[in-house]
Amino acid sequence: MSKKGNVLFITIDQMAAEAMSGPLAEHVQTPNFARLAASGTSFANHFTVTVPCGPARASLLTGLYAMNHRAIRNGTPLARHHATIATEARKAGYEPLLFGYSDISPDPTGMDPEDPDLKSYEGVAPGFRELVEMRLDDGLEWPAYLRNKGYAFEMDGVKVPDLYRPRGPGNEIRPASPALYRAEDSDTAYLTDRTLQALDIRRHRPWFAHVTYIRPHPPLVAPAPYNDLVDPAGLPLPDLARPDHPFMDAWFSSPAATGLYWGFDGNCAAMTDTRINELRALYLGLVAEVDHHVGRILDWLDATGQSDRTLVVLTADHGDMLGQKRMWGKESVFDAAYHVPLLLRDPHAAPGQVVRAMTESVDIAPTILDWIGRSAPQAMDGRSLLPFTRGMTPEGWRDAVFLEADFGSATSPTRFQSALHLDAHQTGVSILREARWKYVHFGGRLPPMLFDLADDPQEARNLASDPGFAAEVSRLARRLIDRMSERRDRRLTHFNLDG
């Protein structure tokens, strides 16, 4: 580019693709997401390469698969030698600004054990300047704002603090009751207000903003009118069929997703159909709230004449099961947790395009670096998506996505470890997903899963043990090993010191 442009990189936490462009999207109005799609490029088959939040954001910001950055769980440090999109953007003269959180745990090497940065997994990714602190578990800035506005609540440190307790009439408390705070004071509104204040003073010079919305991440509670914006009775129930596999038994072996809403005991299997759709409606209300505030930022770009020089990237760190198979959250191997939206508005590209090629979250960092005139470091596993926005398919583009997760803990056994009798080094999962076939490989000598997505898009029938599909299992396992072998850490492999 002859002149530096701006970067607006928006990440929405726990935003499932189906809430923006799938079956659930029909039940909620999101005019600003639609506006961004109409003026940019939509990527219909975009996947985060790992879950949950910390690992997903590590991949998003480093352009690395989890097997390479190894920040594989919330709280697992990201080694300091890894480049991030922010450290690379600084080499192009940008000061990357963080509005929200990045969930990157710092490398403890050389740090004192008492350093407060080692007391929280919600750290700041290297290279960013944190302008607005909006951490979910350890955040104090927004609660302090609410206190100053006169709201009364306790900060007791339990799984779902009193701040997120719905306030119903009388003694009635249900998830869809309105939140303590008004819509104009919500975390989503506050983050947007602060972002616009900070960017407006910088409008006359190139800027790089990473804006990270917490919602619709649980606890599921919303201010009026978003708490009852969507009628639960009008929603379709999710598909509840589950494949037969030890992983499923382990998932339901003890309480899960206990932070889903205030007062939830974690018994997902016993959740009624009525409660499932009540929560799905509440989730969609939170999606609509985020859409409204994203629209405020887009309006500001238009009003200040910056839309034609700003790359806008809107995506999610990961998705949510949203009651499918009676599962909630992202501790999963199923598409609902990995399939996420991606909207890319390149002002130099034709609007309204839809790309159906398979893309991964590791492609975001190389794309933004391409926009600002920097080549992606050799180690990055992704590739720039800008050619797609300009009507070209890059040569040799992938026809399958590579996904990972780790369901263990370095400190105390998880329900997966306990139920499956695994240690913390046996809990990794690697997935190869093509357009039709999906292969799931578990550590700890557990049997694999195989799904024919053309015949079974809900991933309800595990075909891996059927002798009739043995050849498909073998083919996909080989492809998975090939991908892992080809993409092992490349940071120094292009050097050869032979004198």
Secondary structure, 3 states (H helix, E strand, C coil): CCCCCEEEEEEECCCCHHHCCCHHHHHCCCHHHHHHHHHCEEEEEEECCECCHHHHHHHHHHCCCHHHHCCCCCCCCCCCCCCCHHHHHHCCCCCEEEEECCCCCCCCCCCCCCCHHHHCCCCCCCCCEEEEECCCCCCCHHHHHHHHCCCCCCCCCCCCCHHHCCCCCCCCCCCCCCCCCCHHHCHHHHHHHHHHHHHHCCCCCCCEEEEEECCCCCCCCCCCCHHHCCCHHHCCCCCCCCCCCHHHHHHCCCCCCCCCCCCCCCCHHHCCHHHHHHHHHHHHHHHHHHHHHHHHHHHHHHHCCCHHHEEEEEEECCCCCCCHHHCCCCCCCCHHHHECCEEEECCCCCCCEEEEEEEEHHHHHHHHHHHCCCCCCCCCCCCCCHHHHCCCCCCCCCCEEEEEEECCCCCCCCHHHHHHCCCCCCCEEEEEEECCEEEEEECCCCCCEEEECCCCCCCCCCCCCCHHHHHHHHHHHHHHHHHHHHCCCCCCCCCCCCC
